[in-house]
């Protein structure tokens, strides 16, 4: 809910690296900024471990590069906040709550903007993020914050007594090709709640089953702290282009969706409540509600309109009245951004075709949806490596409707990109080229040969009859009669 993110050689290298590492402690002696050297004994670098021990949170608002470890540990609860402009990659262990903390006073990392990387491409096979290793911890992702897991699983509630909470209130949690692990230790606890934002992960059947199992047992929830009369939300799980996408849906089914994006101007706010339920609706541009205005006052409506401007985040809430109640049940706060939307690009279905006289022309028909004028370009992303064939030739790369000439067998991947002057959108098209129409047909799902098509050339003809006649009464079984006969 929104509150008002060769074994011996390896060992030798790790030990050698640790000899030069130092623990750098943030004290907040000057202010709350990570970038201020006066708050540290030294600002952490690539070989260092960082920890926060200050009364107020440490705020990261610039590219801090790569550090070796981040640890929230002990009785002084560490609180790190990443905001817009922040970049931090932790190459080995990011342990939020190694030990210490309390249920209502947790070691915390909030990713409200910028990017937190578990691991780094230059340091393979590392980059774990533990949320509650043996202590109390929370990872919060909100607004435009992004957390990427590069090489390892996100581990929540690990170790003996570990207690971890992950709240995806907005932004993105990208597990990529890595897993999610809950409650691996004795007496550990783990939970994840979606109230805006998404979690993505490369699809496998086991990963999908793991997520669904934890939805079923209540450790993965959506809007886990909503008003009593409407209960909690629904966790939505989709598989899109071999990627598992997880997000939450509030019982009010808000439009715009929580943490969504809309075109600036007049925006219609919509919600779903029981018929005849009076509501108050509040609207503003600050999360702390300091400028909230009541735009609906105890009316039985399910929509209202507001005016928005570009590049602004807005917040709104729906309070509901039970029958005969004089005071409402306070709803949670949704948010959305009014901004120009990227072009929506469609290239159509993938194409299966074949060569005729050494080449084939394929028609390209793209569509672009955008409120502004756009420019477009078709490009060849990849094509068969055939030195005897010329490169694919697009007749007019800037036209939505054009054609491409292909002369090699194999797979071509094309991209159509549209640009509205601020944002870009793109879609890809795969063209599979075969030697003839029959080989093309055989590549399609569900293809089966015709009865009698003995040579599998997609035609039942005299050739098949000749094969049949030649082998008429032939037998190659283990008990075939002697062909010479008695």
C-alpha positions in Angstrom: 0.0 0.0 0.0 1.2 3.5 -0.6 2.3 5.2 2.5 1.5 8.6 2.4 13.1 -1.1 -3.9 38.4 -23.5 -11.1 37.2 -23.2 -7.4 40.6 -22.6 -5.9 41.3 -19.7 -8.2 38.0 -18.1 -7.4 38.6 -18.4 -3.7 42.0 -16.9 -4.0 40.7 -14.0 -6.0 37.9 -13.3 -3.5 40.3 -13.4 -0.6 42.8 -11.2 -2.4 40.0 -8.7 -3.1 38.8 -8.7 0.5 42.3 -7.7 1.7 41.8 -4.3 0.1 38.2 -3.8 1.1 37.1 -1.4 3.8 33.9 -0.9 5.7 32.6 2.7 5.1 30.0 3.9 7.5 27.4 6.7 6.8 26.9 8.8 9.9 24.9 11.7 8.6 27.2 14.0 10.5 26.6 16.9 8.0 23.4 16.1 6.1 21.6 13.2 4.5 23.4 13.0 1.2 25.5 9.9 0.2 27.6 12.2 -2.0 28.8 14.4 0.9 32.2 13.1 2.1 31.6 14.7 5.5 29.0 12.0 6.2 31.5 9.2 5.8 35.0 8.2 6.8 35.4 7.8 3.0 32.7 7.5 0.3 32.4 3.8 -0.7 34.2 2.6 -3.8 34.2 -0.6 -5.8 36.0 -2.7 -3.2 34.2 -1.4 -0.1 31.3 -2.4 2.1 28.8 0.4 2.9 26.5 0.6 5.9 24.2 3.4 7.1 24.1 4.3 10.8 22.4 7.6 11.2 19.3 9.0 12.8 17.9 10.0 9.4 17.9 8.1 6.1 20.8 8.4 3.7 19.7 9.8 0.4 21.4 8.8 -2.9 20.7 11.1 -5.8 23.6 10.6 -8.2 25.6 7.8 -9.9 27.5 6.2 -7.0 29.0 3.5 -9.3 29.8 0.0 -8.1 30.5 -1.0 -4.5 31.3 -4.4 -3.1 28.6 -4.8 -0.4 25.8 -2.9 1.3 24.8 -4.1 4.7 22.1 -3.0 7.1 23.0 -4.6 10.4 22.9 -4.3 14.1 20.9 -2.2 16.5 21.2 1.0 14.6 18.7 0.6 11.8 20.0 1.5 8.4 17.7 3.4 5.9 18.8 4.1 2.4 16.7 6.0 -0.1 17.4 6.2 -3.9 15.7 9.1 -5.7 15.7 10.4 -9.3 19.3 10.4 -10.7 20.5 7.6 -8.4 22.6 4.7 -9.6 24.1 2.0 -7.4 25.4 -1.4 -8.3 26.3 -3.8 -5.4 28.5 -6.5 -6.9 28.4 -9.2 -4.2 26.0 -9.0 -1.3 23.3 -6.4 -0.6 22.0 -7.5 2.8 19.1 -5.4 4.0 18.8 -6.7 7.6 21.8 -8.9 8.2 20.6 -8.8 11.8 18.9 -6.5 14.2 15.9 -4.3 13.7 12.3 -4.8 15.0 9.0 -5.6 13.3 8.1 -1.9 13.3 11.6 -0.5 12.9 13.3 -2.3 10.0 16.4 -2.0 8.0 15.1 -0.5 4.8 16.0 0.4 1.3 13.5 2.6 -0.6 14.0 2.9 -4.4 11.8 5.9 -5.3 13.8 6.8 -8.4 17.0 5.8 -10.2 18.3 2.2 -10.4 19.6 -0.2 -7.8 21.4 -3.2 -9.3 21.9 -6.5 -7.6 25.2 -7.4 -9.3 26.9 -5.8 -12.4 27.6 -7.2 -15.9 31.3 -6.8 -15.2 31.1 -9.1 -12.1 29.3 -12.3 -13.2 27.7 -14.8 -10.7 27.4 -12.3 -7.9 24.9 -9.6 -6.8 22.6 -11.2 -4.3 20.0 -9.1 -2.6 18.8 -10.4 0.8 15.8 -8.9 2.4 15.9 -10.0 6.0 19.0 -12.2 6.2 18.7 -12.8 9.9 17.1 -9.5 10.9 14.0 -7.4 10.0 14.1 -5.7 6.6 12.0 -4.0 4.0 12.6 -3.3 0.3 10.3 -0.7 -1.1 10.1 0.2 -4.8 7.9 3.1 -5.8 7.3 5.8 -8.5 10.1 5.6 -11.1 12.4 3.3 -9.1 14.0 0.3 -10.7 15.6 -2.8 -9.1 17.5 -5.2 -11.4 18.8 -8.6 -10.4 21.6 -9.4 -12.8 23.0 -12.8 -11.7 21.3 -14.1 -8.6 17.9 -14.6 -7.0 16.1 -12.1 -4.9 16.1 -13.8 -1.5 13.5 -12.8 1.1 13.4 -14.0 4.7 16.6 -16.0 4.7 18.7 -17.3 7.5 17.6 -18.2 11.0 14.9 -15.7 12.0 15.1 -13.6 8.9 12.1 -11.5 8.3 11.7 -9.8 4.9 9.1 -7.7 3.3 9.1 -6.5 -0.3 6.6 -3.8 -1.3 6.3 -3.0 -5.0 4.3 0.2 -4.9 5.4 1.5 -8.3 8.4 1.3 -10.6 9.9 -2.1 -11.7 11.4 -5.1 -10.0 13.2 -7.0 -12.8 14.4 -10.5 -11.7 15.5 -11.1 -15.3 16.7 -14.7 -15.7 17.0 -15.2 -11.9 14.6 -16.6 -9.3 12.7 -15.5 -6.2 13.3 -17.4 -3.0 11.1 -17.1 0.1 11.7 -18.3 3.6 14.8 -20.4 3.1 15.9 -20.3 6.8 14.5 -21.7 10.0 11.9 -19.6 11.7 12.0 -17.1 8.8 9.2 -15.0 7.3 8.7 -13.4 3.9 6.1 -11.5 2.1 5.6 -9.5 -1.1 2.8 -7.0 -1.8 2.0 -5.3 -5.1 0.2 -1.9 -5.0 1.4 -0.4 -8.2 4.4 -1.2 -10.3 5.4 -4.6 -11.8 7.7 -7.5 -11.3 9.2 -9.2 -14.4 11.1 -12.4 -14.8 12.1 -14.7 -17.7 9.5 -17.4 -18.0 9.9 -21.0 -17.0 7.1 -23.3 -15.8 8.8 -23.7 -12.4 9.1 -20.0 -11.8 5.5 -19.4 -12.7 4.4 -22.2 -10.4 6.5 -20.8 -7.6 4.8 -17.4 -7.9 1.4 -18.9 -8.1 2.0 -21.1 -5.1 2.9 -18.1 -3.0 -0.1 -16.2 -4.2 -2.2 -19.2 -3.1 -0.6 -19.4 0.4 -1.0 -15.6 0.9 2.7 -14.6 1.0 2.4 -12.7 -2.3 -0.6 -10.3 -2.1 -1.9 -7.1 -3.7 -3.0 -4.1 -1.8 -2.7 -6.0 1.4 -4.0 -3.1 3.6 -7.1 -1.8 1.9 -10.4 -0.8 3.5 -12.1 -3.6 5.5 -15.4 -3.6 3.5 -13.6 -4.3 0.2 -10.8 -6.6 1.3 -7.5 -7.0 -0.5 -6.7 -6.7 -4.2 -5.9 -9.3 -6.8 -2.5 -10.4 -7.9 -2.4 -10.4 -11.7 0.1 -12.8 -13.4 0.6 -12.8 -17.2 3.1 -14.3 -19.5 4.0 -11.9 -22.3 6.7 -12.7 -24.9 8.4 -15.3 -22.6 8.3 -12.9 -19.6 6.3 -13.4 -16.4 4.7 -10.1 -15.5 3.2 -9.7 -12.0 1.3 -6.7 -10.7 -1.6 -5.9 -8.4 -5.2 -4.8 -9.0 -7.1 -2.8 -6.3 -10.7 -3.8 -5.6 -11.8 -0.4 -6.8 -10.3 -1.1 -10.3 -9.0 2.5 -10.5 -8.7 4.2 -13.9 -6.0 5.4 -14.6 -4.4 2.4 -13.1 -2.3 2.9 -10.1 1.2 4.1 -11.1 -0.1 4.5 -14.6 0.5 7.0 -17.4 -2.0 9.2 -19.2 -2.0 11.9 -21.8 -2.1 15.4 -20.3 -5.2 17.4 -20.3 -8.7 16.4 -19.2 -8.5 13.0 -17.4 -11.4 10.9 -16.2 -11.0 9.2 -12.9 -13.0 6.1 -12.5 -13.6 3.5 -9.8 -15.8 0.5 -9.0 -17.7 0.3 -5.7 -21.0 -1.3 -4.6 -24.0 0.3 -6.2 -25.4 3.2 -4.2 -22.2 3.7 -2.2 -21.5 7.4 -1.5 -17.8 8.5 -1.9 -15.5 11.3 -1.3 -12.8 11.8 -3.9 -9.6 13.7 -3.2 -7.1 14.9 -5.8 -3.7 16.7 -5.6 -0.1 16.7 -6.8 1.7 15.8 -3.6 2.0 12.4 -2.0 1.8 13.8 1.6 -1.8 15.1 0.8 -0.9 18.6 1.8 -2.6 20.0 -1.3 -5.4 17.5 -1.6 -8.7 19.0 -2.7 -12.0 17.2 -2.2 -13.5 17.1 -5.7 -16.4 14.8 -4.9 -18.3 15.2 -1.6 -20.3 12.2 -0.5 -21.9 11.4 -3.8 -23.0 8.2 -5.4 -20.9 8.5 -8.5 -18.2 6.3 -10.1 -16.3 8.8 -12.2 -15.2 12.4 -12.3 -12.8 14.5 -14.4 -9.7 16.5 -13.5 -7.3 18.7 -15.4 -3.7 17.8 -15.7 -0.5 19.2 -17.1 2.5 17.4 -18.7 5.4 16.0 -16.7 3.4 16.0 -13.4 2.6 13.1 -11.1 -0.9 13.3 -9.5 -2.4 11.5 -6.5 -6.0 10.7 -5.8 -8.0 8.7 -3.2 -11.6 7.4 -2.9 -13.2 7.3 0.6 -16.3 5.2 0.9 -19.3 5.4 3.2 -20.9 2.4 4.7 -24.8 2.5 4.9 -25.9 5.1 7.4 -22.3 6.0 8.3 -21.5 9.7 8.8 -17.7 9.2 8.5 -16.0 7.5 5.5 -13.6 4.6 5.4 -10.4 6.1 4.3 -9.1 4.7 1.0 -5.5 4.4 -0.1 -3.8 6.9 -2.4 -3.4 6.0 -6.1 -1.1 7.9 -8.4 -0.4 8.4 -12.1 1.8 10.6 -14.3 0.4 12.9 -17.0 2.9 12.8 -19.9 3.3 12.3 -23.6 2.9 8.6 -24.4 5.3 6.7 -26.5 4.0 5.7 -30.0 2.3 2.3 -30.1 3.8 0.3 -32.9 2.4 -2.9 -34.6 4.2 -4.8 -37.3 1.6 -7.5 -37.6 1.9 -11.3 -37.5 5.2 -13.1 -38.3 5.6 -14.3 -41.8 6.4 -17.7 -43.3 7.4 -17.7 -46.9 9.6 -19.3 -49.6 11.9 -18.4 -52.5 10.8 -18.4 -56.1 13.5 -18.0 -58.7 16.0 -17.2 -56.0 14.2 -14.4 -54.1 10.9 -13.4 -52.5 9.3 -10.0 -52.0 7.4 -9.6 -48.7 4.9 -6.8 -48.0 5.5 -4.9 -44.8 2.4 -3.2 -43.3 3.0 -1.3 -40.0 0.7 0.8 -37.9 1.5 3.5 -35.4 -0.8 5.1 -32.9 0.2 8.3 -31.3 -1.3 11.7 -30.5 1.5 13.5 -32.2 3.0 13.2 -35.7 5.7 10.5 -35.9 8.5 9.5 -38.1 9.1 5.8 -38.8 11.9 3.6 -40.0 12.2 -0.1 -40.8 15.5 -1.7 -40.1 16.9 -5.3 -40.4 18.0 -6.4 -37.0 19.3 -9.8 -38.1 19.4 -12.0 -41.2 20.9 -15.3 -42.3 24.7 -15.4 -42.6 24.8 -16.3 -46.3 27.8 -14.8 -48.2 26.3 -15.9 -51.5 23.1 -13.8 -51.0 22.8 -10.0 -51.1 21.7 -8.3 -47.9 18.0 -7.8 -47.4 16.7 -4.7 -49.3 13.8 -2.6 -48.0 12.1 -0.7 -50.7 11.4 2.4 -48.6 12.5 2.2 -45.0 10.7 5.3 -44.0 7.3 4.2 -45.2 4.8 2.3 -43.0 3.7 0.2 -45.9 6.6 -1.0 -48.1 8.2 -4.3 -49.1 11.5 -6.2 -48.5 13.3 -8.4 -51.0 14.9 -11.6 -49.5 17.2 -14.1 -51.1 18.6 -16.3 -48.4 17.1 -19.3 -46.5 16.6 -18.7 -42.8 15.2 -16.2 -40.4 15.1 -12.4 -40.8 14.1 -10.1 -37.9 12.9 -6.6 -38.8 12.1 -3.7 -36.5 9.7 -0.8 -37.1 10.5 2.2 -34.9 8.4 5.3 -34.5 9.5 8.6 -33.0 7.2 11.4 -32.0 10.1 13.8 -31.2 10.2 12.9 -27.5 9.6 9.2 -27.2 10.1 6.2 -29.3 8.1 3.0 -29.7 9.1 -0.2 -31.6 7.9 -3.6 -32.6 9.6 -6.5 -34.4 8.6 -8.9 -37.2 10.2 -12.3 -37.9 10.2 -13.6 -41.5 11.1 -17.2 -42.0 12.2 -18.1 -45.5 12.2 -21.7 -46.9 13.2 -23.3 -50.1 9.7 -24.0 -51.3 6.1 -23.9 -50.3 6.1 -27.4 -48.9 9.1 -26.8 -46.5 7.4 -23.6 -45.4 4.1 -25.5 -44.7 6.0 -28.2 -42.7 7.4 -25.5 -40.4 4.0 -24.4 -39.2 2.5 -25.8 -36.0 0.0 -28.6 -36.5 1.2 -29.6 -40.0 0.5 -33.2 -40.9 1.1 -34.9 -44.2 -1.8 -35.9 -46.5 -2.7 -39.5 -46.5 -0.8 -41.1 -49.4 1.9 -38.4 -49.5 4.7 -41.0 -49.3 7.6 -38.7 -50.3 6.3 -35.8 -48.1 6.3 -33.3 -50.9 2.9 -31.9 -49.9 1.3 -33.5 -53.1 -0.3 -36.9 -53.6 0.6 -37.7 -57.2 2.0 -40.3 -59.6 5.4 -40.3 -57.8 3.7 -41.5 -54.6 1.8 -44.2 -56.6 5.1 -45.4 -58.2 6.7 -45.7 -54.7 3.6 -47.6 -53.6 3.7 -49.9 -56.6 7.4 -50.6 -56.3 6.9 -51.7 -52.7 3.5 -53.4 -53.2 3.3 -56.6 -51.0 6.7 -55.8 -49.6 7.3 -56.8 -46.0 10.1 -55.8 -43.6 8.6 -57.3 -40.4 10.3 -60.0 -38.3 7.9 -62.7 -39.5 7.6 -61.8 -43.2 6.8 -64.8 -45.5 9.6 -66.1 -47.8 9.3 -64.1 -51.0 10.3 -67.2 -53.0 7.3 -69.1 -51.6 6.5 -72.8 -51.7 
